[in-house]
Amino acid sequence: MSLAESRSKLMKEISGMLDPHHRFAHVIARGSAIPPLDTSYRSNEFRVKPDVNLRPVAECTESLCYFRADAESMIVRSVASMICHFYSGSKGADIIYCAAILNEVGITAHLSHNPHTGLENLEPVIRKLARENCE
């Protein structure tokens, strides 16, 4: 599935939920079903920013990138997992030039500063990981 198709599918799924609380509940339910990353990824080396406890990792096979992320906060972990799922299975070059999806989804407006900052920095980190690992 192309990133354009993934964007359309995600936006259709999320846009049907007008109530922000319902949207959050849906995203958290999806995120809570995803197992946490191995403890070896808990070092500061994997953090998006030093003050934000969000750790994305990339795995690449046959020129396709797959992303996972973990955070202590279930909300941050769930939103990050949704973003990682959006980009996973795509070619590195497609990811690097893809327009950001996070603000389109409309979930971060209700978050406090640190979670919001961490999630805003997730997509640039995903593009960096794609550039470094999947090209």
Secondary structure, 3 states (H helix, E strand, C coil): CCHHHHHHHHHHHHHCCCCHHHHHHHHHHHHHCCCCCCHHHCCHHHCCECCECEEEEEEEECCEEEEEEEECCHHHHHHHHHHHHHHCCEEHHHHHCCCCCHHHHCCHHHCCHHHHHHHHHHHHHHHHHHHHHCC
